[in-house]
Amino acid sequence: MAKRTASAKKQARAGVKRALRNRAVKSEVKTKVVKARKSLVGGPVAESDRYALALEAIRALDRAASKGILHRNNAARRKARLTRQMAKLKIAPPVAATAKGKKAAPAAAKAAPAAKAAPTKKK
């Protein structure tokens, strides 16, 4: 049945635009995940580059999940697979050095837990 009302026609147009954008984002996420996985599996890639590629893929997954393009559990599963591969290869984030050559303290140790915010209810 053809769309009759103006609002139905407009929703159809908007749906086409959303589908195009969602397809582009999904494709980008898949590309980044595949590149990260290939760098982790093998190949002449520096360890810092491996970490950077994996981090970029994880960020893309988070972004897609926050926009609702991917389901959050789907994104979490893909992120877990990537981090499990990274852990298997013992790839850690590059350690930043301070001006005096000492290792920087972890961010968790720097931040003092001041006050906990009330937990929000997820839908």
C-alpha positions as YAML, in Angstrom:
chain: A
units: angstrom
residues:
- id: 1
  name: MET
  ca: [0.00, 0.00, 0.00]
- id: 2
  name: ALA
  ca: [1.33, 3.39, -0.98]
- id: 3
  name: LYS
  ca: [2.08, 6.06, 1.58]
- id: 4
  name: ARG
  ca: [-0.83, 8.49, 1.63]
- id: 5
  name: THR
  ca: [-0.38, 11.07, 4.35]
- id: 6
  name: ALA
  ca: [2.29, 13.73, 4.29]
- id: 7
  name: SER
  ca: [3.69, 12.52, 7.62]
- id: 8
  name: ALA
  ca: [4.00, 8.94, 6.29]
- id: 9
  name: LYS
  ca: [5.83, 10.20, 3.22]
- id: 10
  name: LYS
  ca: [8.16, 12.27, 5.37]
- id: 11
  name: GLN
  ca: [8.88, 9.29, 7.66]
- id: 12
  name: ALA
  ca: [9.70, 7.18, 4.61]
- id: 13
  name: ARG
  ca: [12.17, 9.80, 3.40]
- id: 14
  name: ALA
  ca: [13.72, 10.09, 6.85]
- id: 15
  name: GLY
  ca: [13.97, 6.30, 7.08]
- id: 16
  name: VAL
  ca: [15.94, 6.16, 3.85]
- id: 17
  name: LYS
  ca: [18.36, 8.82, 5.14]
- id: 18
  name: ARG
  ca: [18.81, 6.98, 8.46]
- id: 19
  name: ALA
  ca: [19.40, 3.68, 6.68]
- id: 20
  name: LEU
  ca: [22.15, 5.22, 4.54]
- id: 21
  name: ARG
  ca: [23.85, 6.81, 7.54]
- id: 22
  name: ASN
  ca: [23.54, 3.65, 9.64]
- id: 23
  name: ARG
  ca: [24.99, 1.52, 6.83]
- id: 24
  name: ALA
  ca: [27.97, 3.88, 6.52]
- id: 25
  name: VAL
  ca: [28.65, 3.79, 10.27]
- id: 26
  name: LYS
  ca: [28.32, -0.01, 10.42]
- id: 27
  name: SER
  ca: [30.71, -0.35, 7.50]
- id: 28
  name: GLU
  ca: [33.24, 1.94, 9.16]
- id: 29
  name: VAL
  ca: [33.01, -0.02, 12.42]
- id: 30
  name: LYS
  ca: [33.49, -3.34, 10.63]
- id: 31
  name: THR
  ca: [36.50, -1.98, 8.74]
- id: 32
  name: LYS
  ca: [38.17, -0.72, 11.91]
- id: 33
  name: VAL
  ca: [37.50, -3.97, 13.79]
- id: 34
  name: VAL
  ca: [38.91, -6.06, 10.92]
- id: 35
  name: LYS
  ca: [42.03, -3.86, 10.71]
- id: 36
  name: ALA
  ca: [42.56, -4.13, 14.46]
- id: 37
  name: ARG
  ca: [42.06, -7.90, 14.42]
- id: 38
  name: LYS
  ca: [44.48, -8.35, 11.51]
- id: 39
  name: SER
  ca: [47.10, -6.26, 13.27]
- id: 40
  name: LEU
  ca: [46.68, -8.37, 16.41]
- id: 41
  name: VAL
  ca: [46.80, -11.72, 14.60]
- id: 42
  name: GLY
  ca: [49.98, -11.04, 12.73]
- id: 43
  name: GLY
  ca: [51.84, -8.83, 10.38]
- id: 44
  name: PRO
  ca: [54.70, -6.38, 10.64]
- id: 45
  name: VAL
  ca: [52.98, -3.77, 12.81]
- id: 46
  name: ALA
  ca: [54.53, -1.92, 15.75]
- id: 47
  name: GLU
  ca: [53.03, -2.70, 19.14]
- id: 48
  name: SER
  ca: [51.93, 0.90, 19.70]
- id: 49
  name: ASP
  ca: [50.18, 0.84, 16.32]
- id: 50
  name: ARG
  ca: [48.41, -2.38, 17.29]
- id: 51
  name: TYR
  ca: [47.15, -0.75, 20.46]
- id: 52
  name: ALA
  ca: [46.10, 2.39, 18.59]
- id: 53
  name: LEU
  ca: [44.16, 0.39, 15.99]
- id: 54
  name: ALA
  ca: [42.39, -1.64, 18.67]
- id: 55
  name: LEU
  ca: [41.56, 1.50, 20.66]
- id: 56
  name: GLU
  ca: [40.19, 3.18, 17.54]
- id: 57
  name: ALA
  ca: [37.98, 0.16, 16.83]
- id: 58
  name: ILE
  ca: [36.70, 0.14, 20.43]
- id: 59
  name: ARG
  ca: [35.88, 3.84, 20.23]
- id: 60
  name: ALA
  ca: [34.00, 3.31, 16.96]
- id: 61
  name: LEU
  ca: [32.00, 0.48, 18.56]
- id: 62
  name: ASP
  ca: [31.16, 2.70, 21.54]
- id: 63
  name: ARG
  ca: [30.08, 5.52, 19.27]
- id: 64
  name: ALA
  ca: [27.85, 3.26, 17.18]
- id: 65
  name: ALA
  ca: [26.27, 1.78, 20.30]
- id: 66
  name: SER
  ca: [25.61, 5.21, 21.81]
- id: 67
  name: LYS
  ca: [23.85, 6.31, 18.61]
- id: 68
  name: GLY
  ca: [21.73, 3.17, 18.62]
- id: 69
  name: ILE
  ca: [23.17, 1.87, 15.37]
- id: 70
  name: LEU
  ca: [24.51, -1.24, 17.11]
- id: 71
  name: HIS
  ca: [22.90, -2.87, 20.11]
- id: 72
  name: ARG
  ca: [24.97, -2.19, 23.22]
- id: 73
  name: ASN
  ca: [25.39, -5.90, 23.95]
- id: 74
  name: ASN
  ca: [26.60, -6.49, 20.39]
- id: 75
  name: ALA
  ca: [29.18, -3.71, 20.77]
- id: 76
  name: ALA
  ca: [30.22, -5.06, 24.18]
- id: 77
  name: ARG
  ca: [30.72, -8.55, 22.77]
- id: 78
  name: ARG
  ca: [32.91, -7.26, 19.93]
- id: 79
  name: LYS
  ca: [34.94, -5.12, 22.34]
- id: 80
  name: ALA
  ca: [35.44, -8.11, 24.63]
- id: 81
  name: ARG
  ca: [36.73, -10.20, 21.74]
- id: 82
  name: LEU
  ca: [39.23, -7.50, 20.79]
- id: 83
  name: THR
  ca: [40.45, -6.98, 24.35]
- id: 84
  name: ARG
  ca: [40.75, -10.74, 24.84]
- id: 85
  name: GLN
  ca: [43.00, -10.90, 21.78]
- id: 86
  name: MET
  ca: [45.03, -7.99, 23.11]
- id: 87
  name: ALA
  ca: [45.40, -9.69, 26.48]
- id: 88
  name: LYS
  ca: [46.50, -12.92, 24.83]
- id: 89
  name: LEU
  ca: [49.31, -11.02, 23.08]
- id: 90
  name: LYS
  ca: [50.00, -9.01, 26.25]
- id: 91
  name: ILE
  ca: [49.58, -5.71, 24.46]
- id: 92
  name: ALA
  ca: [49.43, -2.86, 26.94]
- id: 93
  name: PRO
  ca: [48.92, 0.86, 26.41]
- id: 94
  name: PRO
  ca: [52.09, 2.83, 25.80]
- id: 95
  name: VAL
  ca: [53.44, 4.23, 29.07]
- id: 96
  name: ALA
  ca: [53.75, 8.01, 29.07]
- id: 97
  name: ALA
  ca: [56.88, 9.40, 30.70]
- id: 98
  name: THR
  ca: [57.03, 12.63, 32.69]
- id: 99
  name: ALA
  ca: [59.62, 15.34, 32.14]
- id: 100
  name: LYS
  ca: [62.07, 13.81, 34.66]
- id: 101
  name: GLY
  ca: [61.88, 10.38, 33.05]
- id: 102
  name: LYS
  ca: [59.73, 8.79, 35.72]
- id: 103
  name: LYS
  ca: [56.71, 6.72, 34.81]
- id: 104
  name: ALA
  ca: [53.41, 8.53, 35.13]
- id: 105
  name: ALA
  ca: [51.10, 7.40, 37.92]
- id: 106
  name: PRO
  ca: [47.93, 5.65, 36.81]
- id: 107
  name: ALA
  ca: [44.92, 7.91, 36.38]
- id: 108
  name: ALA
  ca: [42.89, 5.85, 38.85]
- id: 109
  name: ALA
  ca: [45.38, 6.59, 41.63]
- id: 110
  name: LYS
  ca: [45.30, 10.32, 40.92]
- id: 111
  name: ALA
  ca: [41.54, 10.72, 41.08]
- id: 112
  name: ALA
  ca: [40.24, 10.67, 44.63]
- id: 113
  name: PRO
  ca: [36.70, 9.37, 44.96]
- id: 114
  name: ALA
  ca: [34.93, 12.50, 46.24]
- id: 115
  name: ALA
  ca: [31.27, 11.65, 46.16]
- id: 116
  name: LYS
  ca: [29.46, 8.89, 44.34]
- id: 117
  name: ALA
  ca: [26.65, 9.97, 42.07]
- id: 118
  name: ALA
  ca: [23.30, 8.29, 42.43]
- id: 119
  name: PRO
  ca: [23.05, 5.34, 40.05]
- id: 120
  name: THR
  ca: [20.86, 6.05, 37.05]
- id: 121
  name: LYS
  ca: [18.22, 3.61, 36.00]
- id: 122
  name: LYS
  ca: [18.83, 2.19, 32.53]
- id: 123
  name: LYS
  ca: [15.93, 1.42, 30.29]
...
